[in-house]
Amino acid sequence: MRALVVYETIWGNTGSLAEAAAEGLRGSAGVERVDVVAATEAPPAIDPEVDLVVVGGPTHAFSMSTASTRNNARQQGATEIPARGIREWIDELAAPTSAVAVATFDTRTVKPRLPGSAAKKAMKALVAKGFRPVDSPKTFGVHGYSGPVADGELERAREWGATLTDA
Ligand SMILES: Cc1cc2nc3c(=O)[nH]c(=O)nc-3n(C[C@H](O)[C@H](O)[C@H](O)COP(=O)(O)O)c2cc1C
């Protein structure tokens, strides 16, 4: 089995969780290769040898980020703003030639708990493209806007990654 993990991150939290999920996947039986790439570097079409795609991004304004919300992050002190997020990558992504398995996750601030999930929106867009969901969208908590990742969440992401091959 081959997997591709595509993530977007501004402060690095979603990136760390993407790496943790990839570690979990790598430890699963039958997994040959797991690549982890930022949305800015992600391919315009899924390689036919990839069986599972995992997509993760931060929740901004109750959904996936936009150029405008990423720009707002500057006002919260962010210095490295990616030119493209998972929303734009998914928009431009070619429909898969077969129903490639997909799982999504997002990060959200633990306090206050807000409604809305980038992972749910990403899943909806990916299913509309022809991907096949293997799990419900998952959320991992971060402290404030810039992090760090909340206690236990990296471990939970690792464990989640390890379950994704079951489906
Ligand atoms: C403009 C902006 C809007 C945000 N909106 C939400 C939101 O609606 N819900 C939420 O839980 N967190 C929200 N956050 C917090 C982000 O989810 C948090 O910054 C992100 O999870 C950190 O991950 P990263 O380091 O990978 O960017 C927002 C952050 C920014 C910068």
The ligand as an SDF file (V2000), in Angstrom:
LIG
                    3D

 31 33  0  0  0  0  0  0  0  0999 V2000
   -7.6460   33.7660   10.4750 C   0  0  0  0  0  0  0  0  0  0  0  0
   -7.8130   32.5920   11.3990 C   0  0  0  0  0  0  0  0  0  0  0  0
   -9.0840   32.0630   11.6340 C   0  0  0  0  0  0  0  0  0  0  0  0
   -9.2360   30.9790   12.5170 C   0  0  0  0  0  0  0  0  0  0  0  0
  -10.4860   30.4460   12.6930 N   0  0  0  0  0  0  0  0  0  0  0  0
  -10.6470   29.3660   13.5110 C   0  0  0  0  0  0  0  0  0  0  0  0
  -11.9230   28.7440   13.6510 C   0  0  0  0  0  0  0  0  0  0  0  0
  -12.9190   29.1230   13.0400 O   0  0  0  0  0  0  0  0  0  0  0  0
  -12.0110   27.6730   14.5030 N   0  0  0  0  0  0  0  0  0  0  0  0
  -10.9410   27.1960   15.2010 C   0  0  0  0  0  0  0  0  0  0  0  0
  -11.0990   26.2440   15.9790 O   0  0  0  0  0  0  0  0  0  0  0  0
   -9.7060   27.7540   15.0640 N   0  0  0  0  0  0  0  0  0  0  0  0
   -9.5400   28.8120   14.2330 C   0  0  0  0  0  0  0  0  0  0  0  0
   -8.2840   29.3570   14.0600 N   0  0  0  0  0  0  0  0  0  0  0  0
   -7.1370   28.7470   14.7420 C   0  0  0  0  0  0  0  0  0  0  0  0
   -6.4530   27.7800   13.7920 C   0  0  0  0  0  0  0  0  0  0  0  0
   -7.2000   26.6120   13.6650 O   0  0  0  0  0  0  0  0  0  0  0  0
   -5.0190   27.4940   14.2960 C   0  0  0  0  0  0  0  0  0  0  0  0
   -4.2710   28.6540   14.0630 O   0  0  0  0  0  0  0  0  0  0  0  0
   -4.4180   26.3180   13.5590 C   0  0  0  0  0  0  0  0  0  0  0  0
   -5.0320   25.1220   13.9530 O   0  0  0  0  0  0  0  0  0  0  0  0
   -2.9110   26.2130   13.8260 C   0  0  0  0  0  0  0  0  0  0  0  0
   -2.3970   25.2520   12.9430 O   0  0  0  0  0  0  0  0  0  0  0  0
   -1.0960   25.5350   12.0490 P   0  0  0  0  0  0  0  0  0  0  0  0
    0.0420   25.8160   12.9810 O   0  0  0  0  0  0  0  0  0  0  0  0
   -0.8920   24.2760   11.2990 O   0  0  0  0  0  0  0  0  0  0  0  0
   -1.4100   26.6820   11.1350 O   0  0  0  0  0  0  0  0  0  0  0  0
   -8.1120   30.4330   13.1810 C   0  0  0  0  0  0  0  0  0  0  0  0
   -6.8370   30.9640   12.9270 C   0  0  0  0  0  0  0  0  0  0  0  0
   -6.6830   32.0240   12.0500 C   0  0  0  0  0  0  0  0  0  0  0  0
   -5.3020   32.5560   11.7820 C   0  0  0  0  0  0  0  0  0  0  0  0
  1  2  1  0
  2  3  1  0
  2 30  2  0
  3  4  2  0
  4  5  1  0
  4 28  1  0
  5  6  2  0
  6  7  1  0
  6 13  1  0
  7  8  2  0
  7  9  1  0
  9 10  1  0
 10 11  2  0
 10 12  1  0
 12 13  2  0
 13 14  1  0
 14 15  1  0
 14 28  1  0
 15 16  1  0
 16 17  1  0
 16 18  1  0
 18 19  1  0
 18 20  1  0
 20 21  1  0
 20 22  1  0
 22 23  1  0
 23 24  1  0
 24 25  2  0
 24 26  1  0
 24 27  1  0
 28 29  2  0
 29 30  1  0
 30 31  1  0
M  END
$$$$
